[in-house]
Amino acid sequence: MLCATSEQDASTQLRIIESCTKNDRVKINSKKNEILLINKKSKELNLELFNEKISEKQTIKHLGIERQDRNTPNVVNRISTARATMYSLMGAGLHGINGVNPLISYKLWRTFVIPRMLYEGAAMKMKMADGSTAVLRRNRPGTKAEMWSKWSDIAYEEMDNTLAVQQYIQQAINKDVNDVEGILNQPDGVDEGVWKYEHLRQFCMELNGLSVKLQAECNPETCTQMTATEQWIFLCAAHKTPKECPAIDYTRHTLDGAACLLNSNKYFPSRVSIKESSVAKLGSVCRRVYRIFSHAYFHHRTLFDEYENETNLCKRFTIFVTKYNLMSKENLIVPILDDQELIEGESEA
């Protein structure tokens, strides 16, 4: 299937197909090709393949799913076709068990099932029960960097999925990364444990960006220990017995350990409610990941400032742990906040 936004674009793609078929010595029957104009205007298209005109249709079928020129979604058809495909391929190894190579299972899913489930989905506006339209919040292939995740904001009350808190936090960050107070402002109705948990997940994800920058100059030869000031040397807890680790390895081990804990079904089986015993584990994660900030600040100041100016990550993290008493003030050794901001954070808590 080819997709084009103009007649010239479609024509170019067809010429490329003609050239490729000649080189590969294959033949495509132009009579079996059809054109579907989405939201058709008055202009008629004149497209040819191998000097034969391609006929225009009001409805075509692709991947077993009918699509109309009015761009109306056929969700029932799409899901039922995907389900039927899934069941029919079980015997061929779709489930990936009974000794079947998992790579074969993966290719079956990727080639046959997933395209049938996603077809039409990314390009359509879905009709809501009240007749309004809701644009799918998805970064489509080919999205430019400046337009990444730049969809319209929605209120927290309108987010009706289990990842609503994460979605709300990321929406606030994308809106204005400098509005630290707004990003950390907890909406009504959000469980405080979930709020802390989702923020810590977000901090760890963004810290991966800082760790990538650190790799440019932080290596085992230059930073043999995880240190901050001369008074602080940190031991890595990723080993059977805590021991000294090169700073860059400590960073990787810490972020890997945090990811394993925060994604643990044992301690965090739900994204909607979290037990107090699990929330209590967040403080130790905060203390460990904060050491990445402190090492970067005292030993790689240029890289730290560059990343901090882009994200305000250390400032946001410091206000966050102060507000919810997840770290003691004595351990916050990076002077990212003035005394007034620290006092305000403590008073909010």
NORMO-V377827 format. One record per residue. PHI is phi in whole degrees, 0 to 359 (* if undefined). PSI is psi in whole degrees, -180 to 180 (NA if undefined). OMEGA is omega in degrees with one decimal (999 if undefined). Layout:
# NORMO-V377827
phi->(PHI | PHI)
psi->(PSI | PSI)
omega->(OMEGA | OMEGA)
This chain:
# NORMO-V377827
phi->(* | 252 | 237 | 216 | 257 | 208 | 296 | 296 | 298 | 297 | 299 | 298 | 297 | 294 | 296 | 296 | 298 | 301 | 295 | 293 | 295 | 291 | 293 | 270 | 58 | 238 | 236 | 249 | 280 | 295 | 289 | 267 | 264 | 223 | 246 | 236 | 268 | 276 | 50 | 302 | 255 | 290 | 293 | 265 | 266 | 233 | 249 | 232 | 229 | 56 | 65 | 241 | 292 | 269 | 285 | 259 | 234 | 270 | 217 | 229 | 241 | 223 | 58 | 81 | 240 | 280 | 229 | 251 | 290 | 274 | 62 | 274 | 290 | 242 | 295 | 300 | 299 | 295 | 290 | 296 | 294 | 296 | 295 | 298 | 297 | 299 | 296 | 291 | 261 | 303 | 294 | 275 | 110 | 298 | 283 | 70 | 237 | 58 | 83 | 284 | 300 | 303 | 296 | 294 | 301 | 299 | 294 | 296 | 299 | 294 | 276 | 249 | 273 | 300 | 301 | 288 | 281 | 268 | 304 | 80 | 298 | 284 | 253 | 238 | 263 | 273 | 278 | 273 | 296 | 274 | 94 | 282 | 251 | 237 | 282 | 297 | 274 | 216 | 278 | 282 | 305 | 93 | 296 | 287 | 301 | 289 | 256 | 295 | 61 | 266 | 266 | 293 | 288 | 229 | 291 | 300 | 298 | 270 | 274 | 248 | 228 | 289 | 257 | 299 | 294 | 299 | 298 | 294 | 297 | 293 | 296 | 295 | 293 | 295 | 291 | 200 | 292 | 276 | 275 | 298 | 298 | 293 | 295 | 269 | 283 | 284 | 292 | 295 | 89 | 267 | 297 | 297 | 298 | 294 | 299 | 296 | 299 | 293 | 295 | 294 | 302 | 295 | 301 | 296 | 297 | 287 | 295 | 299 | 295 | 293 | 296 | 296 | 297 | 297 | 298 | 293 | 222 | 261 | 224 | 302 | 281 | 268 | 239 | 284 | 229 | 272 | 237 | 241 | 275 | 294 | 275 | 241 | 232 | 258 | 264 | 275 | 272 | 283 | 267 | 303 | 241 | 308 | 210 | 291 | 219 | 305 | 303 | 290 | 291 | 301 | 299 | 296 | 299 | 294 | 292 | 295 | 296 | 296 | 296 | 297 | 292 | 290 | 258 | 285 | 291 | 288 | 264 | 229 | 285 | 229 | 258 | 251 | 217 | 227 | 290 | 299 | 297 | 280 | 299 | 297 | 281 | 292 | 299 | 294 | 295 | 300 | 298 | 288 | 289 | 296 | 297 | 294 | 299 | 295 | 295 | 297 | 293 | 274 | 237 | 221 | 299 | 297 | 294 | 299 | 298 | 299 | 287 | 293 | 296 | 280 | 240 | 56 | 292 | 294 | 297 | 297 | 296 | 297 | 296 | 298 | 291 | 289 | 298 | 253 | 53 | 270 | 217 | 281 | 298 | 294 | 274 | 272 | 269 | 276 | 283 | 274 | 241 | 275 | 299 | 296 | 293 | 294 | 296 | 297 | 296 | 292 | 292 | 295 | 293)
psi->(134 | 143 | 134 | 153 | -5 | 163 | -38 | -42 | -45 | -42 | -42 | -43 | -39 | -38 | -38 | -41 | -44 | -44 | -42 | -39 | -34 | -42 | -37 | -2 | 47 | 162 | 132 | 128 | 109 | -24 | -18 | 2 | 146 | 157 | 136 | 118 | 119 | 132 | 57 | 138 | -174 | -26 | 135 | 139 | 147 | 87 | 139 | 148 | 119 | 43 | 17 | 131 | 138 | 129 | 151 | 136 | 158 | -21 | 133 | 162 | 129 | 133 | 29 | 8 | 131 | 138 | 137 | 162 | -14 | 1 | 35 | 132 | 142 | 69 | -43 | -46 | -42 | -48 | -42 | -38 | -41 | -41 | -44 | -40 | -42 | -48 | -40 | -23 | 2 | -45 | -23 | -3 | 19 | -33 | -14 | 25 | -171 | 36 | 2 | 138 | 124 | -29 | -36 | -44 | -45 | -44 | -35 | -45 | -49 | -37 | -39 | -43 | -55 | -44 | -33 | -29 | -34 | -17 | 132 | -27 | -43 | -17 | 8 | 156 | 123 | 141 | 129 | 171 | -33 | 5 | -10 | 167 | 143 | 120 | 131 | 128 | 85 | 135 | 106 | 155 | 134 | 0 | 131 | 155 | -41 | -16 | 5 | 122 | 25 | 52 | 167 | 145 | 150 | 152 | 154 | -36 | -23 | -5 | 109 | 42 | 169 | -14 | 24 | -40 | -45 | -43 | -41 | -44 | -47 | -33 | -43 | -39 | -44 | -31 | -48 | 101 | -19 | -14 | 72 | -42 | -43 | -37 | -37 | 0 | 113 | 123 | 157 | 141 | -3 | 129 | 132 | -38 | -42 | -39 | -45 | -45 | -47 | -36 | -41 | -38 | -45 | -41 | -45 | -39 | -43 | -29 | -24 | -34 | -41 | -40 | -35 | -43 | -39 | -28 | -18 | -31 | -9 | 108 | 165 | -23 | -37 | -34 | 82 | -17 | 157 | 97 | 162 | -95 | -179 | -20 | -13 | 119 | 123 | 139 | 142 | 125 | 4 | -15 | 165 | -42 | 125 | 133 | 171 | 145 | 146 | 146 | -42 | -34 | -40 | -42 | -47 | -46 | -41 | -45 | -36 | -43 | -41 | -41 | -41 | -43 | -47 | -20 | 11 | 125 | -20 | -47 | -31 | 69 | -14 | 149 | 8 | -38 | 144 | 137 | 150 | -37 | -31 | -38 | -33 | -21 | -12 | -31 | -43 | -35 | -43 | -45 | -40 | -45 | -24 | -29 | -25 | -42 | -48 | -41 | -44 | -39 | -46 | -17 | -17 | 58 | -39 | -46 | -39 | -50 | -39 | -46 | -37 | -38 | -29 | -35 | -22 | 31 | -47 | -40 | -46 | -42 | -43 | -45 | -38 | -52 | -29 | -43 | -38 | 15 | 43 | -15 | 150 | 153 | -31 | -27 | -8 | 82 | -10 | 117 | 62 | -22 | 151 | 171 | -35 | -42 | -36 | -41 | -42 | -40 | -41 | -37 | -35 | -35 | NA)
omega->(176.2 | 176.2 | -179.0 | 179.5 | 179.3 | 178.8 | -180.0 | 179.0 | 179.7 | -180.0 | 179.4 | 179.6 | 179.2 | 177.5 | 178.3 | 178.6 | 178.8 | -179.2 | -178.7 | -179.8 | 177.8 | -179.8 | -177.7 | 178.2 | 174.5 | -177.3 | 175.7 | -180.0 | -177.3 | -179.0 | 179.3 | 177.6 | -177.7 | 178.5 | 173.7 | 178.1 | 178.8 | -178.1 | -172.5 | 172.1 | -173.0 | -174.0 | 176.8 | 179.6 | 176.9 | -177.9 | -177.9 | 173.3 | -174.5 | 176.4 | 175.9 | -177.2 | 178.5 | -175.7 | -179.9 | -178.4 | 174.8 | 178.9 | 174.8 | 179.3 | 178.0 | -176.5 | 179.1 | -175.8 | 178.3 | 176.6 | -174.9 | -178.0 | 178.4 | 176.3 | 177.4 | -176.5 | 177.5 | -172.1 | -178.4 | 178.6 | -177.3 | -177.0 | -179.8 | 178.1 | 178.3 | 179.8 | 179.0 | 177.9 | -179.1 | -179.0 | -176.9 | -177.8 | 179.3 | -178.7 | -179.2 | 176.1 | -178.1 | -177.5 | 175.2 | 178.4 | -179.0 | 175.4 | -179.6 | 178.5 | 179.6 | 179.0 | 177.2 | 178.4 | 179.9 | -179.3 | 177.6 | 178.5 | -175.1 | -173.7 | -170.0 | -170.7 | -174.3 | 178.0 | -179.8 | 179.3 | -175.6 | -177.1 | -176.7 | -167.7 | -172.4 | -172.3 | -171.3 | 169.4 | -175.5 | 179.5 | 176.8 | -178.2 | -178.6 | 178.2 | 179.4 | 179.9 | 177.9 | -179.8 | 177.4 | -177.7 | -174.6 | 174.0 | -175.8 | 176.3 | -179.4 | 178.7 | -179.9 | -175.0 | -177.3 | 179.2 | -177.1 | 179.0 | -178.6 | 175.3 | -175.7 | 179.6 | 172.8 | -179.2 | -179.0 | -178.2 | -178.5 | 178.5 | -170.6 | 177.7 | -175.8 | 178.8 | -174.4 | -177.5 | 176.6 | 179.8 | -179.1 | -179.5 | -179.2 | 176.4 | 179.7 | 179.0 | 179.6 | -178.7 | -179.8 | -176.7 | 179.9 | 180.0 | -175.9 | -179.7 | 179.2 | 179.5 | -176.6 | -179.5 | -174.8 | 179.2 | 176.2 | 176.1 | 179.4 | 176.6 | -175.8 | 178.1 | 177.9 | 179.6 | 177.6 | -177.4 | -177.3 | 177.0 | -179.9 | 173.9 | -179.0 | 177.6 | -178.8 | 178.3 | -179.1 | 177.8 | 175.3 | 177.0 | 177.5 | -179.3 | 176.9 | 178.0 | -177.7 | -177.5 | -179.2 | -177.5 | 179.0 | -179.4 | -175.7 | -179.4 | -177.1 | -179.5 | -175.1 | 179.7 | 173.8 | -177.4 | 172.2 | 170.2 | 179.5 | -177.8 | -173.1 | 169.6 | -174.0 | 176.5 | -177.5 | -177.5 | -178.1 | -178.1 | -178.9 | 172.3 | -179.1 | -178.9 | 178.9 | -176.7 | 171.2 | -172.0 | -177.4 | 176.2 | 176.9 | 179.6 | 179.7 | -178.8 | -178.2 | 179.8 | 176.3 | 179.2 | 178.2 | 179.2 | 179.4 | -179.4 | -175.8 | 176.7 | -177.7 | 176.0 | 179.5 | -176.0 | -177.4 | -178.0 | -175.7 | 174.5 | -177.6 | 177.8 | -176.2 | 179.7 | -179.9 | -180.0 | 178.0 | 178.0 | -178.7 | -179.3 | -176.6 | -178.8 | -179.5 | 176.9 | 179.2 | -178.8 | -177.4 | -177.5 | 178.6 | -179.5 | 175.9 | 176.3 | -174.6 | 178.1 | -179.6 | -177.5 | -173.3 | -176.4 | -179.7 | -170.1 | -178.1 | 178.7 | 179.1 | -178.3 | 179.9 | -178.8 | -179.2 | 178.0 | 179.1 | -167.5 | -171.9 | -172.1 | -178.8 | 177.6 | 179.4 | 179.9 | -178.3 | 177.8 | -179.5 | -177.1 | 176.4 | -178.3 | -176.1 | 175.7 | 179.3 | 175.9 | 177.2 | -177.6 | -178.2 | -178.8 | 180.0 | -170.2 | 176.5 | -176.0 | -176.1 | -178.8 | 171.3 | -175.9 | -178.4 | 179.6 | 177.2 | 179.4 | 179.0 | 178.2 | 179.8 | -179.2 | 177.4 | 179.6 | 999)
